[in-house]
């Protein structure tokens, strides 16, 4: 993956707009967060292969970035995006790595199921 | 360490075997005792992507599969099974089905000893769910056919609730293999392994004790 180039990611978001796309969306603080720090409130969410269609998508912010996908009947949103890659299957992989390089958030789009 | 006929190790993630158990595994294989390792997932949801990151969410499973194979080779494990579950979802599987799957492996391998996580005291939900499925499978066996089960526990409250580990294996003889197994999981351990090597070089007593002694709780049915 490479650090986000905002124009490049925006073009990719445009490419998937108004198509049926499979979404991987994940936030995580790791399963050990509350083990190492008992005052830490552990939370996260994960959805893989949700099939949806969005009207338009946008990447904003000064880095880390935010990405929102507007659907006719709702929204998809991810915050803390730092890196991107279009992989060899043409999938858009967006990820946010924290200060120690660990994955904290991931939003991925594909025309085929992940 | 007691002589065993066959050891079955059951953990959910590649690298679960590395930190607290790899010395014990290496000690068994070195003395000719076969070890089967059943690993439920490929750690698909790991947060460590290498530093600088060389893995993505989508390439991580293949990378960790290779690392797992490398660690198994280092440890002399000749029967490595990847069971195809997905990281962080083990606790949501049907418990009876999962236990039956574990039971079928136990029946085939016929181990004299099983090593797994102590359900309720192993921190990660996948660890607890894996341990629980193994314990249920063994509990369902006739008492006289049950293998011994040695459990790994490390939750902050474990000693308070289940007491001290009753088995402590000194694995200093195979410490080099243990370190090599930890290092085989490059994507997950590269920073930690470097730090650990430095501490070992400086003979940090706490780190030496942690690496040289592996602790287990015999499960009482």
HADDOCK unambig.tbl for C-alpha pairs under 7 A between the chains (distance, minus, plus):
assign (segid A and resid 30 and name CA) (segid B and resid 47 and name CA) 6.81 0.50 0.50
assign (segid A and resid 31 and name CA) (segid B and resid 124 and name CA) 5.74 0.50 0.50
assign (segid A and resid 32 and name CA) (segid B and resid 124 and name CA) 6.84 0.50 0.50
assign (segid A and resid 35 and name CA) (segid B and resid 123 and name CA) 6.88 0.50 0.50
assign (segid A and resid 101 and name CA) (segid B and resid 51 and name CA) 6.35 0.50 0.50
assign (segid A and resid 101 and name CA) (segid B and resid 53 and name CA) 6.79 0.50 0.50
assign (segid A and resid 102 and name CA) (segid B and resid 47 and name CA) 4.99 0.50 0.50
assign (segid A and resid 102 and name CA) (segid B and resid 48 and name CA) 4.95 0.50 0.50
assign (segid A and resid 102 and name CA) (segid B and resid 49 and name CA) 6.39 0.50 0.50
assign (segid A and resid 103 and name CA) (segid B and resid 47 and name CA) 4.64 0.50 0.50
assign (segid A and resid 103 and name CA) (segid B and resid 48 and name CA) 6.52 0.50 0.50
